[in-house]
Each structure stands twice: as structure tokens, then as C-alpha cells.
Amino acid sequence: MDFKLPPRVAELLPAIDRFVEERLYPLEAAFGEKGFSAMKAELDAVRAEVKRRGWWAPHAPSEIGGLGLSLLELGLVGEVLGRSPIGHYAFGCQAPDAGNIELLHLHGSAEQKQRWLAPLVAGEIRSCFAMTEPATAGSNPTLLAVQARKDGDDYVIDGRKWFSTGADGARFAIVMAVTDPSAPRHMRASQIIVPTDTPGYRLVRNIPVMGSAGSGWASHGEVQLDGCRVPQENRLGAEGAGFAMAQERLGPGRIHHCMRWLGICERAFRMMCARAAEREVAPERPLSSRQIVQAWIAESRAEIDAARLSVLETAWRIDTDGFYAVRDRVSLIKFHTARVMQDVVDRAIQVHGALGITDDTPLAFYYSHERAARIYDGPDEVHKISAAKRIIRKLSGDGDDGSAHGEHGGHRGTAGGGGESAAAATAPTRGDEARPVRDGEQLDANALLAYLRQHDLVGAAASLQISQFPAGHSNLTYLLRAGERELVLRRPPFGSKVKTAHDMGREFRVLSGLGPVFDKVPRVLHHCDDTDVIGAPFYLMDRVRGVILRKDPPAHVKLDAEAARGLCEAFVDTLVALHAVDPEAANLADFGKPAGYIRRQVEGWTRRYRDSQTDEIAAIDRVAAWLAANMPDVTRAAIIHNDFKFDNLVLDPDDVTQVRTILDWEMSTLGDPLMDLGTTLCYWVEAADGAGLAHFRFGPTHLPGMMSRREIAERYLERSGRGPLDDGELLFYYCFGLFKTAVVVQQIYYRYKKGLTQDERFARFILGVQVLAQHAEAFIGRGSI
């Protein structure tokens, strides 16, 4: 992490700091005494001035009218704004509107964005977020009681919400309601836009907090919904995705909160120091001369600085890796920063004495209104427990991706005696090591061992140990250890729907054909189509050891900018070499039908989406229509991998800029090589692409020195002799890659939704379908990659 201030923030911060002190501090006393509603005209004037200075909506992307700061940059600005109770409102980035803007931007339909997002970003209207309920524990939002039942083309919502910040005067609410009570608990709720003038929607009261009910934006409302009818088209995102969307919203939202709290800390700290220096407890004996006060000042400074560094690093990691990768850090900073704020404010009040509990300073306001920081967005205790569980799993080597659950390796995991020691099963691993088999995906070890002995694949006296490679979302990969021999077994996923993609014989054939003419495939040994052995066809190959890069390089792999560039070159050149293989020489000339390949792919993947569709997602329909209308009229032919990305490559452990082997050939065929390139570009997520797309970064493509998508495409076209292409044609291949990946994600989610797999990793995949479709639509609007 670079500790230098980002250049544009370095220019902004001093000016915003002066503005907060000169324009906002003088309004605070009247705001505290009169309330929000009485001060609205003066606040509107301040907001107009912020807009004139070009500082408006720093959290919102520039394409929708905001300043477009990254999360890290926004955190730095948010700390300055947090020094005043009206700072965020004055700049148009106040909760809950900031989070609702993010939800609408990521998941809203075109009509929803036009009707609600545009005026919300402009500050012309306000909104609220209605999730918490008085009758259920807010710490567990899967217990929601408010329901939205379907009636024709509408939802009818019944129930009560409370602590909906800013409900007083909001033009609409985003209501979290149960739409499918029978679904898995994290998939029961959806988010629905409810205009506040809808019959049946009623603001019951502004809830008094520490003696003040507040008004307007500065209040927390209790809302009753009685037979509140809204069209189903008001749903945000997919049905059942409400909980996942709320989590997605809360990740950056907690950064916003933490930086605001640090702003409060900084102001309280400065007030404490000033009071300690000027207040005498005896002639010429200021408070600052007392050791206990000196200790409070030192402790506060250390705690604030430590919390700030942790929050900024977390924001930086979210910008680069996405929320999911650092969600334990988000939990840690949330409860830690809230506690630091409470302690610093309390010390400042103590130093101020009686003055500290009056409304003559903002300290009493902070003390009463910010105590809730340790409750909302998840109470401290929940964050501590969830973070601790993930930390323990990581340190025990059990992973943090949902791919290993509890204890495994019972009698179905071993055959013929033996078994790994507890130390071996739990030791942290370097690289891509196998782990205990996931629940529900065990193999019949005794039957498999008998089969291996029958075909002389293992010795007659060998025992068998089975473990599983945890990554991957489609075909399953297992490690078989029999004495000194290590074999890799590939089989279709349990409950698989798409037969062609999971055809083990086909995958075995392509590897057998490529082996003699292309040196970057594993050596295959045996194919079995007898489903009585393990319940599905499978094939076996030798294990290839090396380094596999996923979102981040393993700790022992150092990728400086020069090495990253060299790796990119080897990556592209490997794809070029694959596409240069003569299909006749590989005995794969009949492996596919290149003529009409592009049309069949667009139509085929559109059909696969329809066959596995679970939710209405308008963006993916529009992308499919655009692809159908913009297909290049070109026929090219090559053996293509169709899933070429970093986590399907095994790199030389002694030189990670060299590719040793390509894995996962389940989608390979004979087709247009530029379609292969398009899929690769889909996975090539750049640092500036944002948190949503970062979930689909299957390699460290964001690191300094890594090529951009365009550079990858240009090198490929130059080295293969297939270029150049105009922007529109290259855009087609990239957007097709995004579309195809969205359909694959949809197919995986379909299996989960239908109960064909119990792998909880797949519960939120519907959000991935939305993100990919929306990203493709955005690039189509831009006209180039």
C-alpha cells in the first residue's frame, strides 16, 4: 500500500477541510437546537455552494453525476466531512442515500435509474432503507418477518420496519422483504422500491433517540406497511438476492462509517487537546500538566492513527480485490473503530468537565447519537465472532472460500487403511494443495480402489487416500494418493445439467490428441465411462506440480512490475501457441464445426441461459440482443480452450513467468480463436474496474506491471497475425465473453437453486450474473474496451 495521498485527494483535502471549518462549524449550534427541518434552507444553500465548487457526491461514479472517487479516496474525504454532524449531508454523500445510490447504480433497471437514481444523485430527493424490524433480531437479517407476496404482476407488502434513517421526508424506501419463505434462509428476501406515497405505506413516528426524535434526514423512522401494493418491476435485482445485495452494500458502507467516525475522533481529539492546554485546575497548572490527561491524549492519538491505517488499508484492498476477499478485515475495523470513537469522545468529555455534557460543544451530540455505532450495521459481538471464525479457518488451513466445511475424511475418504495425519490435513499450504473432500461430494473409495487395481493403475497392495482440489465451480477435481503415486481424477459435478460441458470422454480426447503436438497439457492415463464405479464417468491424469495464481499470488511468489510484464507476455504467447496447433496433427479436425461458430455460440448460450433462468434480469436480455445484432461475419478455425485464465495455468515454480501446463479443458472445441480471446479478456479485470467485477478476477491482473485488456488484445493480434481489429469487433468478442461467463454462473446458480448441489459458495451467484450483464451493457454504451 502506498502511503502517499492520491494526487487528486491531496488537492481536495485542504480545501474541503477549510470549507468544513468555515462554513459548516458555524451552523452546528443552530442545527442542534432547531433541527434539520428548520435548517433545511441554510443547508440547501451550503449544498449549492458545494456543487459550484465541483465537490458534489464524491461517492458516486462520474458517469452518473458524482465525483467518482475510489473507496480509498472517498475514505480520506469522508474523514474530513465526518468532523461535522452535517458534513456528509452538505456534500450529498449521506447515509442512507449513498448506499441506495450504489444499489440502484449496480442493480437498477434503466427505468429505475431514470426515475429514482438520477434525482437521488442530484440531491433533488431523499430515500431510506427499510430492513430492520422491531420484532426480529437486527443482528440476523435472515429472520425478517415482513413479507411481500405476489399478486398478479404486483407485490403486496405487509409488516413493520424501524430505524429507517431519513424516512421522514423520503421520496421512496428500499424495503427488504421476504418473497420466498421456503427458499434457503439467505435467499428468502428481495429488495423492493416502495414510493412513500403508495397506499398502505405509513410513517408511524420518528423514534426518539436519547431524548431527541429529530426530523427529516436527521431522524430514524418507524414505518408500517399494510397491504402496500407495488409492481414487481420495482424489485431491485434478482428475486431472493436481497440479503446478498445488502451485504454488498454494507461492505463499502462500513468504510464510510469508519472514516466518518475517525473524523469525529479527530475533532474530539483536537478539542480535548485545546481544552487541556487552556483550562487551569490551579494557577498556572493547566489540565495538560496532569499525567492522566497526558495518558488519555497519547492513547487517543495512537488509537486513532492505528484505526485510520487499518481502515484505509481495508478500503484500498476492497478497491483492488473486492469486498469478499477482505470481509474479515471489514468486520475488524467496524467494531474496533466504533470502540475507539466511543473512548476518544468519552475522554474528550471528561477533559471538558461539565461543559462536555452540554450542547455548547458537539461532544454531547457525538456521545448520544454515535453510541449506536456499536449496534447498527452489525453489533460488535457479531463482527467479532464472524471475523474470529474466518481467522481460525485460515490459520488452520481450512480456507476461507466456503470450499471446506468442518471435519472430513471419514471411512468414505480412505480405502485400504492409512489416511493423512491431523497435522497434514490442517497444515497451511503453499500453492494449490488438495484438501478434505467437501460434504456431499465424496467418492466411493473402496469401489474406486478396486477399479484402479483392476486396470493396473495402482499396485495391488496400495492403499488409497482421496482429497479434493477446492477451487473451481464446475467439473470436480480430486487428488488420489496411492503409495508414491499421485493421480488427478476429473468427474462431472453432482447434479450437472449441461451434458456437453461435462463430457469426460470429450475432455479426455482433446488432451490425448494435444499431448503429442502441444507440450502444455497434462498427460492423461485412463478414461472410465462406467457410472457404477463412482456414480459418474471420469478420467485420470498425472499430477503436474507448480504454481497456480488466483486473485493474489501466494506469499512465496514475488511479482514485481517487470516479472508481471513477463508473465503477461508468456500468458498471451501460450494462447497464441495453442491456437497455432494444427487440428489435423492433433487428430481433432472433427472436434467442432468452425463454419457458423459465432452464430451458434450466441444462439446456443442464449438458449442455455433461458434453460437455466431463475430470475428476470433485463440487462442480460439486452446484451443477448446486442450480440445477436452485431456478430462479425468471419470464419476462423483453431483449437480453443474457452476458459483460458490464470487459475487454469500451472506455472513453473522456479520461474513463474513460464507456463508449464493448461488445465480444465471441459469447454474446449474447434472454433473461432477470437472467441477464446474474448473469454480471456472477460477474466482480465483491471484495478479500476471496481468491486463488483473484482469477483471475476481469476488472477492478479490488477497488479502494477500487468498489461491492460487492450494491451493483451493487441499483443495477441500482433503475435497471432490475426489483427488489427476495429473497436466494434473487439468489443463484440469481449462482451460475448462477459455474456457467456454470466450464463455459466447462471447455470451453476440454477443447480444450487434447484437443490442439485449443497455447495453454499453458489448461493449468491445470481448477483454475479447481474454484475457481468451490467458491465457488458456499460461497455456497449462506451463503444470500445
N, C-alpha and C positions, 0 to 999 in steps of 0.2 A: 504494500500500500504506500502510495506517495503522500507524504505529509504536507506537501505544498498545497496551498489553496488553489483549486481550479481557477484558471485565469479570469473567466467572466464573473465568478463569485468574488474573487479578490477585488474586483472593481465595484461590485454591487454592495458588499457588506458595509463598508464605511458610510456610504450614502444612506443606506437603509437604517443603519444604527442611528445616524443623526436625525433622520426623519422620525423614527420611533420616539426618541427623546424629546424632540422639539414639537412634534405635532400630536403624539398620542398620550404621552405622560400627562400633559395639562388637561386632557379630557377625562382622565380616570376617576377623579373625585366625583365629578358630576355623574359619570356612568354608574358608579357605585351607589350614589344617593338617589338618582332619578330612575335608573333602569334603562334597559335597551330601547324600549319603545319611545320613551321621551327624548332619547338622544339620537334617534334614527336620522333626523335631518342633518345633524352635525357629522354623524358617521358617514352618511352618503357623500357629503362634501369632501371628506378625507379620502373616501374611495375614488371619487372622481379625480382627485389630485394624484393618487397612486396610478391610475390609468394613464393620466397625461405623462407621467414620468416613465411609462413603459414597464412597470413592475407588476402589473396585474396578473393574478392567477399563476404564480410561479410553479405550481404543481402540475398544471395541465399542459399537454403537448402543444407545441406551437401551431400544429395544423388545425386545432380546434379553438384557438384563440388565447392560449396561455403562453407563459414564458418558456416552457419546455425544459425546465431544469431536470437533471438526473436526480435520483433519490439522494445521493450524497450531497449534491449541490443544494437541493431543497432542504436537507437537514441543517446545513450551515445557516441558510437564510431563516429557517424555522426557529432556530435557537434565538436569533435576534428578535424575531417577531414575538416569541414566547415571553419576552421580558415585560410585555404589556398584556393585560387581560383582553384587550381589543385588537391586538396586533394582527392575528391571523384573519379576523373578520375584515379589518381595514384593507388587507391585501387580497381578499377574495379566495382564500385557501382554508377557510374554517371548516371544522367538522360540524355536521356530518356531510356537508356538501362536497368536500374534497373527495371523500370515499365514494359517494354516489356518482360523482363525475367519472371516476375511474371505472366503476361498474358499467355505466352507460356507454362509455367510450369503448370498453373491451367487449361488451356483450349485448349492447343495444342494437335494435334493428334500425334501418335507415329512417323509418318514420319516428321511432322513439327518440333518436338522436335529434331529429329536426324539431320535434315538439318539446322535448324536455332538456336535452343536453345543451343545445346552443344557448337558450336563455339562462340556464343554470351557470354555465361557464362565464357568461357575460355579467352575472350578478343581478340579473333582472328579476329572478325568482329565487326562492329558497326551497329546500327539501328536508325530509327527515328520513331516518332509517328505523323501521319498527321491527325489532327482533325480540328483545327481552320481554318476558311476561311475568306478571306478579304471582301467578300460581305455580310456576315451574322454576327450577334452579337455573339461573342465568349462566352458571359455570358449565352447564351441559346443554347446549342448544339443540341436541338431538332429542330432548324431551319436550319440544314445543307442542303446545296444545291447540293453538289457533289453526283452523283447517280451512282450506279452500277447495270446495267440491265443484266438480264440473257439472254444468247445467247447459246443455246445448253448446254454443260457442263461447260461453262465459265461465268465469269462476265466481262462486258465491262464498264470501269470506265471513267467518264468524269467530269472535273471540276478543280478548283484551290484551293490549300491549302497554308497556310503560317504560319510562326513562328513554323516550324518543326525543333526543335533543333537538330543539328548534322546531318541534311540532306546531307550536303557536305561530301562525302566520305562514307555515309551509304551504307551497302550492301542490305538492304531491308527496306521498310517502312510498318508500320501497318496503313492502311488507313481506316478511319471511313467514310462510305458512305451509303447513303440511298438505301436499297434494296427492300423496300416495301412502297411506298409513301402513300398507302391507310391504312396502319396499324395505331393503336394508336400512338401518337406522340413519346412516349418513346420506341416504338417497331419498329420504321421505319429503324433504322440504324444497320449495321453489321460492324464488323472489319475484314479486309481482308489483308493478307500478299501480298505485291507487291514487288518483286525483283526490285531493282533500274535500272537494265539493261533491263527491259521489254520495248519493243517498245511502245511509247506513254507516257512514264514517263520521265519528264524533270525537272531538277533543274534550275529554271529561274534565281535565284540570291541568294546570301546571303544578307539578309536585313540589311542595316546599322542601328545600334542602338547607339544613342548618338554619332554619328560620326565614329563608327567602325563597319565594316561588318564582321570582324572575319574570321576564316577559320576552316575547319574540324569540330571536335566536338564542338569547341567554336564558334558556329555560329548558326543563325536561318535562315532556308531556305524557299524560296517560290517555290512551286512545281506545275507544270502543268501536268494534266493527260488528254490526248486526245486519245480516243479510246483505252485505256490501257486494254489489254485483259489478264486475269489470270484465271486459273481453279477454279471452285467453291470449290474444295478441299483445296484451300488456305484460305478459310474463317476460322476465329478463333471462336470456339464455335458455338452456335446456330444462325440461321438467326434471325435478329431482336433483338439480345441480346447486340448489340454494346454499347448502352447507359448505360445499367446496368453494363457491364464489365468495361466501362470507370469509372463509379462511384466506383466500387470495386477497381480499380487500383489507383484512386485518394485518397482513404482513407489513406492507408499506405504511399502513395506518399507525402501527405501533412505533415505527421510526418517527413519524410525525409527532406522536405524543411524547416520545422520549426527548426529542430535541426541544420541544416546547417546554417540557419540564426542566431541561437544562438551562433554558433561558430564564425560567423562574428562579432556578438555583443561583444563576449568575447575578441576577438583580438582588435577590435576598442577601447574597454574599457581600455584594458591594455596599448594601445598606447596613449590614452588620459591621463591616469594617469601618464605615464612616461614623456610625453611632459609637463604636468602641473608641474611636480616636477623639471624638468631641465631647462625650458625656463623662463628666467627672464624678467619681464616687467620694472624693475628698479633694481639698485644694491641691491642684497640680497633680492629681492622681486619676488619669482617665481610666476607663474600663480596660483599655488595651494594655494596661500595665499588669493586669491580673492574669496569672498563668492559666487559669481555667478558660478564660476568654481566648487567650493565645492558642490554647489547645483546640478550642472549637474552630478558630479560624484556620489553623493548619489542617485539621481533619477535613474541614469542608472543602478547602482548596484541593487536597489530594483526592477526595471522593468525587468531586465534580469533574476534575481532569480525567480521572480513570474512567468514569462513566461516559464522558464525551468521546474518548478514544474508542471505547468499546462500541458505542452506538454508531459512530462514523465508520468504523471498520465493517460493522454489520450492514450498513447502508451500501457501502462500496461492494461488499460481497453479493448483496441482492442485485445490484446493478450488473454485476459480471456473471453471477452463477444462478440467479433466480432465488425466489423465496424458499422453495422446498429444500435446497441444498444447505440452508443456514437457519432452518426453523428453530433448532435448539438455541442458537445464538439470540434469535428474536425473543424467545422466552426468557433467556437470562437477562437481557438488557431491560426487558419490560419490568420485571419485579425489582431488579437492582436499582434502576434509575428512579423508579417511583419511591423507593425507600430513601435513596439519597436526597431526593427533593423534600420529602417529609422531614428528614433530620435537619437539613440545612435551614428550611423555613422555621422549624421549631427553635433552632439555636438563634436565628435572627430575632425572633420574637422575644426570646429570653434576654438577649442583649438590649433590646429596646424597652424592656420592662413593661409598665402599664401602657405606654404608647403603642406597643406592639399588638395589643389586643383591641385597639380602637380601629375605626375606619379612616383614621387620618393618614395611614400608610396602606399600601396594598397587601401587607403581610397577613392581616386577618382574612382578607378575601382569599389569598392563596391557601391559608390554613384550613378554611372551612370548605372551599369548593374543590380543592385538589386532593383532599383525603381520599376521595373516590378513585383516585388513580390506582390504588392498590386493589380495586374491586372490578372496575369496568375493563372491557377487552380481556377478560380472564383474570380471576383473582390470583394473587401472588402464589397461593398454595398450589393451584392447578399448574401454573407455569413451572414451579419448582419440581413438581412430580413428573411432568411430561419431559422436561429437559433432563432430569436425572435418569429416567428410563433410557432415553436415547444415548446419553453419555455412557451408561453402563453397557449397553449393547455394543457400542463402538469399541470400548476398551476390551470387551470380552471376545471381539472378533465376530460377533453375530450380525454385524452390518446395521445399516440404518435406512434401508430402502424397502422394508417390508418383505424382503425375499427370504428371510428366515424367521421362523416363529417358534419360540420356546425350545424344548428339547426334542431331538430326533434320534434316529439311528437305532431303533429297536430291532426286533427279530426280522422285520422285513428289509432292513438296511444292510444286513450282512448274511453271508451264507458260507457254510463250511468252516465255521469258527472264526477266530480273530476278531478284528474291529479296532478302530483307532482309539488311542488313549484320550482321556478327557483333555489333557494338555494339548494334544494335536488338534482336537476338534474345536478348541476355543482360542488357540493362539492367533494373534493378529497376523495377517498375511501380507506378503509383498506381491503386488500384481493381481492377477485374476485367478485366485485359487478357488477350488471347489469347496462347498460347504455341506452340512447335513441336508438331506432331501426335504423339500417343503411338504407340509401336510397335504395329503390328497394327491401327491404326485410320485408316490413311492412305486418302485418296481418289484416284481416278484423275484427276489434274489435267488431263491433255490431253483426255480424254473430256468432263469437266465443262465445260472452257472452250469446246469446240466446241458443246456444248448451249446454254450461255449466249449465245453469239454467234448461234446459230440462232434463239433466241427474243427477240433484241434486248434482252437483259438487261445486256449489256456491249457496248462498242464493238468494231468489227471488228478494230481494231489493238491492243486492250488485252491486256496480259499478266495472268496470274492468280497470286496468292500465297495460299496456304492455311495458316491456323493454326487452333488449337483452343482453345476455352474449357475450362480444366482442371477446373472444378467440375462437380458433378452425377454421378449414378450410374446414370442410365437413358438416355433419348434423348440422342444426341450432338449437340453444337453446335459449328459451325465458323465462322470468320470468313474471308470471301472478299474480297480486295482486288483491284480491277481499276481501275488508274489512281486517280482521286479517289473512286471509288465503293466503299462498303463494304456488303456483304450478309452476312446471317447465314443459314446453312444448318442445317436440322434433319433428322436421319435417325434411324432406329431403331438401337439398339445391335447390335453384332455378336453373333450367337448368341442373339438375343432369343427368348423363349418365349411371352410374353403378347402376342398379336397386337393385341387391342383397345387396350391401353395405348400401343402403339407405332404406331397407325394415323395416318400422316401426313396422309391426306386428312381424317380426322375433326378433327385438331388445326387444319388449315388452315381447315376450315369454321367452327369456332367463332370463330376470330379474324376471319374475313371477316364473319361475322354481327354480332359485337360492335362492330367498328370504327366503324360509323356511329352507334351509340347509346351507346357507353361509351368514354370518352376515355383509358382506361388500359390499352390493348392496343397492341402494336406493329403497324405497317402491313405486312400480308402482300402478297406480289407474285406468287408463282407456285407451283403445285404440280405435281410430276412423279411419275407412278406407273410410269414405265418403269425397271425394275430394271437394264437394260443400261447405264445411264449411270454409276452409282457402286455398283451392286450392291444397291440398296435404294431404295424410294420416298423422296422428300424434298420439302421446301418451302423457299421463300426469303422473307425479310422484311427490311425496313430495319433497320439497326442503331440502337439507342437508347443514347446515351451518358448516363452518370450514375454514381451511387454504389450499389454493392451491398454490403450489410452481411452479413458471415458471423459467425463466432464472436466476433470482435472488430472494432471499427471500424478502418478504415485509419488510419495515423498522422496524416493531414491532416484527419481528421474528429474534431471535438471534441464529445462528447456529455456535457454536464453534466446534472444531475438534471432541470433544467427542460426542456432540449431532449429528454431521454429521455422525459419525460412527454408532451410534444407529439408526439413520433414515435409513441408508443403510441396516442394518440388518432387520429392520421391513419391508422395501421395498421388499427385497428378500423373506422373510418369508411369506409375503402376497401372492406373486406369487406362492410359493410352496403350500400354503394352498388352493388356487384356483384350482391348478392342482390336488390336492388330493380329490376334491369333486367327489362323485360317480354320474356319469351321470344318472344312473337308479333312484337314490334317488331324483334327481332334475327333473325327468321326461324329460330328454334331451338325452336319449340314441340314439334317431334317429336324433339328431341335426346335424350330419355330418357323413362322411364316413372315418374313420381313415385309413383303408387299402388303400395304394396308395396315401396317403395325400400329401407326399412331392412331388411326381412327378406331381400330379395335380396342386399343388401350383406353382411350377416352370413353368410348361407349361401354366397355367392359367394367371399368372402375366406377362409372356412374351407376351401372346396374348393380354392382356389388354393394354400393352404398345403399341403394333402395332396398336390397335384400336384407341388409343388416340394420336398417334405420330404426332408431328408437325414439327420436325426438325431432321436432321441426326446427331446422337451422337454416334460416333464409340465406345466409351468406354462402353456404356451400352449394346451394341450388344456383345462385348467381354465378359462382365460379365455374360450375359444371357447364352452364350455358355459354359462358365466355370461351371456355376451352373448345367446345363443340363448334363455335363460330370462327375460331382463329387457328385451326390446325394447319401446320405447314404442309405443302403438297410436295413432299420429298420422300424418296425411299432410300434408306441406308441400311446396311446389314452388318452386324457384328455379334459375337457372343457377349452378352451383357449380364452384369451381376444383379442390378436392380435394387441393391441395398448397400452400395459402396460407401462406407463411412469409417471413421477411426475405430469405433469399437468392434468392427468386423475385421480388423487387421491385427496380425501379430507382428510386432516389431522386434528387431534384433536387440537383445538385452545389452549388448556391448556397444551398439550404435543405433540409437532409436530413430535416426534419420533414414534407416534402411528397413524396407518392408520384407518380412520373411514369408508370411502366408496370409491369404484371404480366407475368411470363414463365412459360414451361413449363406449357402448357395440356393436356398429354397425358392427364390424368386427369379433365378437366372433363366435366360431364354436366348433365342436368336431374334434380334430386333434392332431398332434404331439406337445407335450408341449415344446420341444426344439426349435421348430419354433417360439413359443411365446417368448422364451428366446432370440433368435436371434434378433427379432424386438426390444426387450428391450435394448439389447446391442447396437443396431444401434443408439438409442437415448442417450446412455450414453457417452457423449462427454467429453473427458478429457482436462485439461488445455493445454496440449502440442499438441493438435490436430490441432491447427491453426484456422485462422479467417474464412476460407471457411466452415468448418464443424461446427463451433460455431453457425451458423444459425439454426442448427438442435439440439441444446442443449435445451431440453424442461424441464430443471430443473437445480438446482445449482450443477451439478455433477462435477464442476471444483474446488469446494471449498476445503480448507485444511480439511483433515479428511475423505473426501469422498473416497469410495473404487474405485479401478480401474476396468475397464471392466473385466479383468481376475479374479480379486477377487470376483466380482459379480457372474461370471460364476461358479467359484469354490465353493462359498457358496451355490449357488443354487443346484449344482450337489451333494454336500455333504448332504444338508438338505432334498433333494427330494429322495435320494438314486438312482439317475439315472446316476451317474458318476463313475469314471472319463472318459473323452473323450480324444482322441488324438488331437493334434493341428489341423490336417487337417479337422476333423469332426466339431470341434468347429468353425473353420474358415468358413466352409460352412454355418452354421446357422447365423453367424454374417453377412457374405456377402449377404446372402439371405435377411436379414433384411434391409440392405442398398439398395438392388435392389428393394424390394417391396416398400420401402418408396419412392424411386425415381419414381416408377410408379405411386404411389398415387399423388405425387407432379405433375407429368406429366398430370394426369387426371384433376387435379384442373386447371392447366395452360391451358389445352385443352378447358375447359369451358369458361375461360376468352378469349382465342384467338378466339373462335367462337362467342363471344358476348353473351354467355348464362348467364354471370354474369358481373356486373359492378364493382365488388369489386377490387379496384386498388391495394390491397395487393398482388394480384395474377399476376401482370404484369411482375414480374421478376422471377417467379418460374422456368422458364426454366433453369436459372443458377443453381438452386438447384439440378435439375436432373443431370446436368453435374458434380457438386461437389460430389454428392453421388456416381455416377458411377466411377469417377476417384479415389475416396477414396477406394472403393471396389477393384478396379484394383491394387492399390498400396499395399493393404494388401494381395491380392492374390500373388503378386510378393514376398512379405515378407515371406509368408508361415504360418503365425500364427497371432493371435490377440494380 
